[in-house]
Amino acid sequence: MGVAVVILVVYGSAVAQDPQFSQYYQAPLYLNPGFTGITPQQRVALNHRIQWPSLPKAFTTYAASYDIFVNELRSGFGFLFTTDQMGSAGWRTTTAGLLYSYKVKITDNIVFSPGLYFGYGSNGIDRTKVRLGKDLDVEYEVPGSSLDPDVARIGNASYFDFGSGFLIYSRQLWLGASFSHMNQPSISVLNDDSRLPMKTSIHAGAKINLSGGPRNASRASYLTPSFIYRMQGKSFSQLDLGLNYHIDPVSVGLWYRGKPFEKTVINSIAQDALILTLGLYFKQLSIGYSYDFTISEMETSSGGAHEISIVYEFSSKPSNKSSKRKYKLIPCPTFNSKEGFWN
């Protein structure tokens, strides 16, 4: 099984690991279904990531989401779409799902938000882009049946997906966890028993006001340290740890990604990247850019990673003031100082 084995060895481990975003709080529904409807407005988020652009056929990831909080139901509803393409063989994973969360006011200053995700996904290769023969610079089109019978055996996999998560927060602190692929769906493209392992993400942070002024100051200054720890299957774990400095409307951050408690085969710390983030935050719109400086063994050849995010919040109709007073939430500190939405 020559070509098929090579293809699956190259892409198999990557397929069994979810794509990631350095600006993970700019992709809130991808991070945790508990974030669904966490703002009192409607929200659209767009994310684009290019990883290792110096390598042939860089890895590219897109995500788009929409969510809304329905005050009368104390609930958030959302939709999430992602697509991820890897390498020259055109291996693509596409998912679409619905999200739901319910808001519980534990006290006047603490909110608990559990959430659920129900999705559908597909993955596979574009067989017209598979490179065969000794000359790997030549691409052979494979209409219908492949020139190589092993490649012809590789199909597409479709699957249902289920996840959950929760978020608990005040105006200054937040803690959450999400559990993706709880049903561990089959993603086999060769009719074997390959499954997508469950991913657990734990994240937390704080908002530290530096201005000393009123909460709705026009030019607030604050720090937001946070972390996220991801585990997926038996072979993948990763820690992101960092700090953003905000002086409205500008944000600058520095982050570390790696496995600081593990060693590589040459007995060095398993490093991955240092991440620089830049952001502009307005009342309804936030725009972010980040660059991953690779600090692993690939640092001289990968080209790091570029990432862009856009989040827009809007209201489609005037708010019901009486309903809002009846069940009013508080701002989640992960999303900066959009106090005008809450007053």
C-alpha positions in Angstrom: 0.0 0.0 0.0 2.7 2.4 -1.1 1.3 5.8 -1.9 -1.7 5.5 0.4 0.6 4.7 3.4 2.8 7.7 2.6 -0.2 10.0 2.4 -1.7 8.7 5.7 1.6 8.9 7.5 2.1 12.5 6.5 -1.4 13.7 7.2 -2.7 11.2 9.8 -1.3 12.8 12.9 -2.3 16.3 11.7 -5.9 15.2 11.0 -6.1 13.7 14.5 -5.2 17.2 16.0 -7.6 20.1 15.7 -6.3 23.4 14.2 -5.6 26.1 16.6 -5.8 29.9 16.8 -3.3 32.1 18.6 -6.0 34.7 19.1 -8.2 32.2 20.8 -10.5 34.7 22.5 -11.2 36.2 19.0 -12.6 32.8 18.0 -14.9 32.4 21.0 -17.3 29.8 19.7 -14.4 27.7 18.4 -12.8 27.8 21.9 -15.8 27.0 24.1 -19.6 26.7 23.4 -20.0 28.3 26.8 -19.1 31.6 25.1 -22.2 31.4 22.9 -24.3 34.5 23.4 -21.9 35.9 26.0 -22.5 39.5 24.8 -25.9 41.3 24.8 -25.6 42.0 21.0 -25.5 39.8 18.0 -21.9 38.9 17.0 -20.0 37.8 13.9 -16.4 36.5 14.2 -14.1 35.8 11.2 -10.6 34.2 11.6 -7.9 33.3 9.1 -4.6 31.6 9.9 -1.7 30.7 7.6 0.8 28.3 9.4 4.3 27.7 8.1 4.1 29.9 5.0 7.7 29.2 4.0 6.9 25.5 3.5 5.3 24.2 0.3 1.5 24.5 0.5 1.2 26.1 3.9 -1.5 25.0 6.3 -4.5 27.4 6.1 -7.5 27.6 8.5 -10.7 29.7 8.2 -13.4 30.0 10.8 -16.7 32.0 10.8 -19.2 32.2 13.6 -22.4 34.0 14.5 -24.1 34.1 17.9 -26.9 35.9 19.7 -28.2 36.3 23.2 -32.0 35.9 23.7 -32.7 37.7 26.9 -36.2 36.2 27.4 -34.8 32.7 27.2 -31.6 33.5 29.1 -29.9 31.6 26.3 -27.3 32.0 23.6 -27.6 30.5 20.1 -24.8 30.2 17.5 -23.5 28.8 14.3 -19.8 27.8 13.6 -18.1 27.0 10.3 -14.5 25.9 9.9 -12.3 24.7 7.1 -8.7 23.6 7.3 -6.4 22.6 4.4 -3.1 20.9 4.8 -0.3 20.3 2.3 0.1 19.7 -1.4 -2.4 16.8 -1.5 -5.2 19.1 -0.6 -6.2 17.4 2.6 -9.2 19.4 3.8 -11.4 19.1 6.9 -14.6 21.1 7.0 -17.1 21.3 9.8 -20.4 23.1 10.5 -22.3 23.1 13.8 -24.9 24.7 16.0 -24.2 25.9 19.5 -26.4 26.6 22.6 -25.7 28.0 26.0 -27.7 28.9 29.1 -26.9 31.8 31.4 -27.2 31.3 35.2 -26.6 34.2 37.6 -25.0 32.6 40.6 -24.8 36.0 42.3 -25.2 39.6 41.1 -21.5 39.5 40.1 -21.0 35.9 38.9 -22.4 34.2 35.8 -22.3 30.5 34.9 -22.7 29.6 31.2 -22.8 25.9 30.2 -22.9 25.2 26.5 -23.4 22.4 23.9 -22.1 21.9 20.3 -23.7 19.7 17.7 -21.9 19.5 14.4 -21.2 17.7 11.1 -17.8 17.3 9.5 -16.0 15.8 6.5 -12.4 15.3 5.5 -10.4 13.8 2.7 -7.9 14.6 0.0 -8.2 16.1 -3.4 -7.0 13.1 -5.5 -6.3 15.4 -8.5 -3.5 17.0 -6.5 -1.7 13.8 -5.4 1.8 13.6 -6.7 2.9 10.3 -8.1 6.0 8.8 -9.6 9.6 9.6 -9.0 9.3 13.2 -10.2 7.4 14.8 -7.3 7.4 18.1 -9.1 4.8 16.7 -11.5 1.1 16.7 -10.6 -1.1 14.0 -12.2 -4.8 14.6 -12.5 -6.8 11.6 -11.3 -10.3 11.8 -12.9 -12.6 9.2 -11.2 -10.1 6.4 -10.8 -6.5 7.0 -9.8 -3.4 5.9 -11.7 -2.3 4.3 -8.5 -4.9 1.8 -7.0 -3.8 2.7 -3.5 -4.7 6.3 -4.0 -8.1 5.3 -5.5 -8.9 3.6 -2.2 -8.6 6.9 -0.3 -12.0 8.5 0.0 -13.7 11.1 2.1 -15.1 10.6 5.6 -18.2 12.3 7.0 -19.2 12.3 10.6 -21.4 13.8 13.3 -19.7 15.6 16.2 -20.7 16.5 19.7 -19.0 18.7 22.3 -19.7 20.7 25.5 -18.2 23.3 27.7 -18.7 25.7 30.5 -17.7 29.2 31.5 -17.9 30.9 34.9 -17.0 34.6 35.2 -17.2 37.9 37.0 -16.2 41.3 35.8 -12.5 40.6 36.7 -12.0 36.8 36.4 -13.0 33.9 34.2 -12.5 30.2 34.1 -13.7 27.7 31.5 -13.3 24.3 30.0 -14.5 22.7 26.8 -14.7 19.1 25.6 -14.6 18.6 21.9 -15.4 15.3 19.9 -16.9 13.7 23.0 -18.3 10.9 20.7 -14.8 10.4 19.1 -16.2 10.1 15.6 -14.7 7.9 12.9 -12.7 9.9 10.4 -11.3 6.9 8.4 -10.7 7.4 4.7 -9.6 3.8 4.3 -12.4 2.0 6.0 -10.3 1.3 9.1 -11.0 2.3 12.7 -9.4 5.8 12.8 -11.2 8.1 15.2 -10.9 11.7 16.1 -9.8 11.8 19.8 -11.5 14.0 22.3 -9.9 17.3 23.0 -10.0 19.0 26.4 -9.2 22.7 26.7 -8.9 24.5 30.0 -8.6 28.3 30.0 -8.7 31.1 32.6 -7.6 34.7 33.0 -8.1 38.1 34.7 -8.7 41.7 33.9 -6.6 44.1 35.9 -7.6 47.7 35.8 -4.6 50.1 35.7 -6.3 53.4 35.3 -7.8 53.7 38.8 -10.7 55.6 37.3 -14.4 54.8 36.7 -15.2 51.6 34.9 -16.6 53.4 31.9 -13.6 55.7 31.4 -13.2 56.7 27.8 -9.6 55.6 27.7 -9.3 52.7 30.1 -6.0 51.0 30.7 -5.7 47.4 31.8 -3.9 44.1 31.7 -5.4 40.7 30.8 -3.2 37.8 31.6 -4.6 34.4 30.6 -3.7 30.8 29.7 -5.1 27.9 27.8 -4.1 24.3 28.2 -5.1 21.8 25.5 -5.0 18.0 25.5 -6.0 15.7 22.6 -5.6 12.0 22.5 -2.5 10.4 24.0 0.2 12.3 22.2 -0.8 16.0 22.1 -0.8 18.6 24.9 0.1 22.3 24.7 0.1 25.4 26.9 -0.4 28.9 25.8 0.4 31.6 28.4 0.6 35.3 28.0 -0.4 38.8 28.7 -2.2 41.6 26.8 -1.8 45.3 27.6 -4.7 47.5 26.6 -5.0 51.2 26.4 -8.2 51.7 24.6 -8.6 51.3 21.6 -5.1 49.6 21.3 -4.0 46.2 22.6 -0.5 44.6 22.5 0.3 41.1 23.7 3.1 38.7 24.1 2.5 34.9 24.4 4.4 31.7 24.8 3.3 28.3 23.4 4.9 25.0 24.1 5.2 22.1 26.6 7.4 23.6 29.3 7.2 20.5 31.5 8.3 18.1 28.7 11.6 17.4 27.1 12.4 16.6 23.5 14.5 13.6 22.3 17.6 15.8 22.7 16.7 16.6 26.3 15.7 20.3 25.6 12.4 21.9 26.5 9.6 21.2 24.0 9.2 24.8 22.7 6.8 25.9 20.0 6.4 29.6 19.5 6.5 33.1 20.9 3.4 35.1 19.7 3.1 38.8 19.2 -0.5 40.2 19.1 -1.8 43.6 18.0 -5.4 44.7 18.2 -7.8 47.6 17.7 -10.9 47.6 19.8 -13.9 49.8 19.2 -17.4 49.8 20.5 -18.7 47.4 17.8 -15.6 46.2 16.0 -12.4 44.6 16.9 -9.5 43.7 14.5 -6.6 41.6 15.5 -3.3 40.4 14.0 -0.8 38.0 15.4 2.5 36.5 14.3 4.0 33.2 15.7 7.8 33.3 15.9 8.7 29.6 15.8 11.2 28.7 18.5 11.2 24.9 17.9 13.6 23.0 15.7 11.7 24.3 12.6 12.5 27.9 13.4 14.8 28.5 10.4 12.5 27.0 7.8 8.8 27.3 8.7 8.1 31.0 8.4 6.0 31.0 11.6 2.3 31.8 11.3 0.1 34.8 10.4 -3.3 35.2 11.8 -6.1 37.8 11.3 -9.3 38.2 13.2 -12.4 40.4 12.9 -15.2 40.5 15.4 -18.3 42.7 14.9 -21.2 43.2 17.3 -24.5 44.7 16.3 -28.1 45.0 17.4 -31.0 44.4 15.0 -33.6 46.1 17.0 -34.0 48.3 20.1 -33.5 46.5 23.3 -36.4 45.8 25.7 -35.4 47.8 28.7 -37.9 46.2 31.1 -36.7 42.7 30.1 -33.1 43.8 30.4 -33.6 45.0 33.9 -35.4 41.8 34.8 -32.4 39.6 33.8 -29.3 41.6 33.2 -26.0 39.9 32.8 -22.5 41.4 33.3 -19.7 41.9 30.8 -17.3 39.0 30.4 -13.8 40.4 30.9 -12.3 38.4 28.0 -13.8 40.8 25.5 -12.5 44.2 26.6 -14.4 47.2 27.8 -17.6 47.4 25.7 -19.4 48.9 28.6 -21.8 50.9 26.3 -23.5 47.6 25.4 -24.4 46.9 29.0 -25.7 50.2 30.3 
